[in-house]
Amino acid sequence: MKPTERILVIDDDSAYGATVKESLELDDYEVQVRDSADKLKEDLETFRPHAIVLDFDLKDGPNGLSVLHRIRESDAYIPVVLMSGALGLEAGDARTDLAINGIDFILQKGDNPKALPAVLEREIAKQRQVIAALDEWVQYSPDADAPLLVTEDGSEYSLRQALEEMKKATSKGRALLNHYRQGLTQILASQKP
């Protein structure tokens, strides 16, 4: 059985949000639905989603692209799946702009209901692969407990400590993953056990 992963759904259509929630809960996800991005920062810190499902056309507020920018300011790597009834295949420029700005996947509202859980599983699996690779490396690294990472606030973390924060999906863990993912990937590539 897979671990319970948390999904944040932001969609101003409450009926559609409820349908998505019900569908994802059948696939053993823990789901929180919001009708706006007003509490985005709080949700990222307290609910700590593993992925976000975002409606592109949010009424009475910023559109999906604006919300995406806010998400990426807080977390550069959390998977974001855009759901839209407005972005058909003819909306090529908008799709390109969204891809450039960090959308991981775009689904048309009304697509096969099983498509969303499958997409989420694939995108979350990419995150798990990074953590698993680090976990394996930490087990064999003689330097796993040496101070390796220094955050913007001056805090020092060993690779083992950083990994534990990342596994818990805390805001500090997300920040460490965001700031040091590229560097950690280079370390893993150059110093395989």
RADA-V812514 format. One record per pair of residues at least 12 apart in sequence whose C-alpha atoms are under 10 Angstrom apart, sorted by the first residue. I is the first residue (numbers start at 1). J is the second residue. If there is no record, write none. Layout:
i:I j:J
i:I j:J
//
This chain:
i:1 j:28
i:2 j:27
i:2 j:28
i:2 j:29
i:3 j:28
i:3 j:29
i:4 j:25
i:4 j:27
i:4 j:28
i:4 j:29
i:4 j:30
i:4 j:31
i:4 j:50
i:5 j:28
i:5 j:29
i:5 j:30
i:5 j:31
i:5 j:48
i:5 j:49
i:5 j:50
i:5 j:51
i:5 j:120
i:5 j:121
i:5 j:124
i:6 j:24
i:6 j:25
i:6 j:28
i:6 j:29
i:6 j:30
i:6 j:31
i:6 j:32
i:6 j:47
i:6 j:48
i:6 j:49
i:6 j:50
i:6 j:51
i:6 j:52
i:7 j:21
i:7 j:24
i:7 j:25
i:7 j:29
i:7 j:30
i:7 j:31
i:7 j:32
i:7 j:33
i:7 j:47
i:7 j:48
i:7 j:49
i:7 j:50
i:7 j:51
i:7 j:52
i:7 j:53
i:7 j:79
i:7 j:80
i:7 j:120
i:8 j:21
i:8 j:30
i:8 j:31
i:8 j:32
i:8 j:33
i:8 j:34
i:8 j:40
i:8 j:43
i:8 j:44
i:8 j:47
i:8 j:48
i:8 j:49
i:8 j:50
i:8 j:51
i:8 j:52
i:8 j:53
i:8 j:54
i:8 j:80
i:9 j:21
i:9 j:31
i:9 j:32
i:9 j:33
i:9 j:34
i:9 j:35
i:9 j:36
i:9 j:37
i:9 j:49
i:9 j:51
i:9 j:52
i:9 j:53
i:9 j:54
i:9 j:55
i:9 j:80
i:9 j:81
i:9 j:82
i:9 j:83
i:10 j:32
i:10 j:33
i:10 j:34
i:10 j:35
i:10 j:36
i:10 j:37
i:10 j:38
i:10 j:40
i:10 j:52
i:10 j:53
i:10 j:54
i:10 j:55
i:10 j:56
i:10 j:58
i:10 j:64
i:10 j:67
i:10 j:82
i:10 j:83
i:11 j:33
i:11 j:34
i:11 j:35
i:11 j:36
i:11 j:37
i:11 j:53
i:11 j:54
i:11 j:55
i:11 j:56
i:11 j:57
i:11 j:58
i:11 j:59
i:11 j:64
i:11 j:83
i:11 j:84
i:12 j:33
i:12 j:34
i:12 j:35
i:12 j:36
i:12 j:37
i:12 j:54
i:12 j:55
i:12 j:56
i:12 j:57
i:12 j:58
i:12 j:59
i:12 j:60
i:12 j:61
i:13 j:34
i:13 j:35
i:13 j:36
i:13 j:55
i:13 j:57
i:13 j:58
i:13 j:59
i:14 j:33
i:14 j:34
i:14 j:35
i:16 j:109
i:16 j:110
i:17 j:32
i:17 j:33
i:17 j:34
i:17 j:35
i:17 j:53
i:17 j:55
i:18 j:31
i:18 j:32
i:18 j:33
i:19 j:113
i:20 j:33
i:20 j:53
i:20 j:113
i:20 j:116
i:20 j:117
i:21 j:33
i:23 j:113
i:23 j:114
i:23 j:116
i:23 j:117
i:24 j:113
i:24 j:114
i:24 j:116
i:24 j:117
i:24 j:120
i:25 j:117
i:26 j:117
i:27 j:114
i:27 j:117
i:27 j:118
i:27 j:121
i:28 j:117
i:29 j:50
i:29 j:117
i:29 j:120
i:29 j:121
i:30 j:47
i:30 j:49
i:30 j:50
i:31 j:47
i:31 j:49
i:31 j:52
i:32 j:47
i:32 j:49
i:32 j:52
i:33 j:53
i:34 j:54
i:35 j:55
i:35 j:58
i:35 j:59
i:36 j:54
i:36 j:55
i:36 j:58
i:36 j:59
i:36 j:60
i:36 j:61
i:36 j:62
i:36 j:63
i:36 j:67
i:37 j:54
i:37 j:58
i:37 j:61
i:37 j:62
i:37 j:63
i:37 j:64
i:37 j:66
i:37 j:67
i:37 j:68
i:37 j:70
i:37 j:71
i:38 j:61
i:38 j:62
i:38 j:67
i:40 j:67
i:40 j:70
i:40 j:71
i:40 j:74
i:41 j:70
i:41 j:71
i:41 j:74
i:44 j:71
i:44 j:74
i:44 j:75
i:44 j:78
i:44 j:169
i:44 j:170
i:44 j:171
i:44 j:174
i:45 j:74
i:45 j:169
i:45 j:170
i:45 j:171
i:45 j:172
i:45 j:174
i:46 j:170
i:46 j:171
i:47 j:169
i:47 j:170
i:48 j:168
i:48 j:169
i:48 j:170
i:48 j:171
i:48 j:174
i:49 j:78
i:49 j:79
i:49 j:169
i:49 j:170
i:50 j:77
i:50 j:78
i:50 j:79
i:50 j:80
i:50 j:120
i:50 j:123
i:50 j:124
i:50 j:127
i:50 j:128
i:50 j:169
i:51 j:77
i:51 j:78
i:51 j:79
i:51 j:80
i:51 j:81
i:51 j:120
i:51 j:121
i:51 j:123
i:51 j:124
i:51 j:127
i:52 j:68
i:52 j:71
i:52 j:78
i:52 j:79
i:52 j:80
i:52 j:81
i:52 j:82
i:52 j:120
i:53 j:79
i:53 j:80
i:53 j:81
i:53 j:82
i:53 j:83
i:53 j:105
i:53 j:106
i:53 j:107
i:53 j:116
i:53 j:120
i:54 j:67
i:54 j:68
i:54 j:80
i:54 j:81
i:54 j:82
i:54 j:83
i:54 j:84
i:54 j:103
i:54 j:106
i:55 j:67
i:55 j:81
i:55 j:82
i:55 j:83
i:55 j:84
i:55 j:85
i:55 j:86
i:55 j:106
i:55 j:107
i:55 j:109
i:56 j:68
i:56 j:81
i:56 j:82
i:56 j:83
i:56 j:84
i:56 j:85
i:56 j:86
i:56 j:87
i:56 j:98
i:56 j:106
i:57 j:82
i:57 j:83
i:57 j:84
i:57 j:85
i:57 j:86
i:57 j:87
i:58 j:84
i:64 j:82
i:64 j:83
i:64 j:84
i:64 j:98
i:64 j:103
i:65 j:82
i:65 j:94
i:65 j:97
i:65 j:98
i:65 j:101
i:65 j:102
i:65 j:103
i:66 j:101
i:68 j:80
i:68 j:82
i:68 j:98
i:68 j:101
i:68 j:102
i:68 j:103
i:69 j:98
i:69 j:101
i:69 j:102
i:69 j:103
i:71 j:102
i:72 j:101
i:72 j:102
i:72 j:103
i:72 j:178
i:73 j:178
i:74 j:171
i:74 j:174
i:74 j:175
i:74 j:178
i:75 j:171
i:75 j:174
i:75 j:175
i:75 j:177
i:75 j:178
i:75 j:179
i:76 j:102
i:76 j:174
i:76 j:175
i:76 j:177
i:76 j:178
i:76 j:179
i:77 j:102
i:77 j:104
i:77 j:127
i:77 j:174
i:77 j:175
i:77 j:177
i:77 j:178
i:77 j:181
i:78 j:102
i:78 j:103
i:78 j:104
i:78 j:123
i:78 j:124
i:78 j:127
i:78 j:174
i:78 j:178
i:79 j:102
i:79 j:103
i:79 j:104
i:79 j:105
i:79 j:119
i:79 j:120
i:79 j:122
i:79 j:123
i:79 j:124
i:79 j:126
i:79 j:127
i:80 j:102
i:80 j:103
i:80 j:104
i:80 j:105
i:80 j:106
i:80 j:120
i:80 j:123
i:80 j:124
i:81 j:102
i:81 j:103
i:81 j:104
i:81 j:105
i:81 j:106
i:81 j:107
i:81 j:116
i:81 j:119
i:81 j:120
i:81 j:123
i:82 j:98
i:82 j:103
i:82 j:104
i:82 j:105
i:82 j:106
i:82 j:107
i:82 j:108
i:82 j:109
i:83 j:105
i:83 j:106
i:83 j:107
i:83 j:108
i:83 j:109
i:83 j:110
i:83 j:111
i:83 j:116
i:84 j:106
i:84 j:107
i:84 j:108
i:84 j:109
i:84 j:110
i:85 j:107
i:85 j:108
i:85 j:109
i:85 j:110
i:85 j:111
i:86 j:108
i:86 j:109
i:87 j:106
i:87 j:107
i:87 j:108
i:87 j:109
i:88 j:106
i:88 j:107
i:88 j:108
i:88 j:109
i:89 j:108
i:104 j:119
i:104 j:120
i:104 j:123
i:105 j:119
i:105 j:120
i:105 j:123
i:106 j:119
i:107 j:119
i:128 j:167
i:130 j:177
i:130 j:181
i:130 j:184
i:130 j:185
i:131 j:163
i:131 j:164
i:131 j:166
i:131 j:167
i:131 j:177
i:132 j:163
i:132 j:167
i:133 j:185
i:133 j:188
i:134 j:159
i:134 j:160
i:134 j:162
i:134 j:163
i:134 j:184
i:134 j:185
i:134 j:187
i:134 j:188
i:135 j:159
i:135 j:160
i:135 j:163
i:135 j:164
i:135 j:167
i:136 j:188
i:136 j:192
i:136 j:193
i:137 j:159
i:137 j:160
i:137 j:187
i:137 j:188
i:137 j:191
i:137 j:192
i:137 j:193
i:138 j:158
i:138 j:159
i:138 j:160
i:138 j:163
i:138 j:188
i:138 j:193
i:139 j:160
i:139 j:193
i:140 j:192
i:140 j:193
i:141 j:159
i:141 j:160
i:141 j:191
i:141 j:192
i:141 j:193
i:142 j:193
i:143 j:158
i:143 j:159
i:143 j:160
i:144 j:157
i:144 j:158
i:144 j:159
i:144 j:160
i:144 j:161
i:144 j:162
i:144 j:163
i:145 j:157
i:145 j:158
i:145 j:159
i:145 j:160
i:145 j:161
i:145 j:162
i:146 j:158
i:146 j:159
i:146 j:160
i:146 j:161
i:147 j:159
i:147 j:160
i:147 j:161
i:147 j:162
i:148 j:160
i:148 j:161
i:148 j:162
i:148 j:184
i:149 j:161
i:149 j:162
i:149 j:176
i:149 j:179
i:149 j:180
i:149 j:183
i:149 j:184
i:150 j:176
i:150 j:179
i:150 j:180
i:151 j:172
i:151 j:175
i:151 j:176
i:151 j:179
i:151 j:180
i:152 j:175
i:152 j:176
i:152 j:179
i:157 j:176
i:159 j:184
i:161 j:173
i:162 j:174
i:162 j:175
i:162 j:176
i:162 j:177
i:162 j:180
i:163 j:176
i:163 j:177
i:165 j:177
i:166 j:178
//
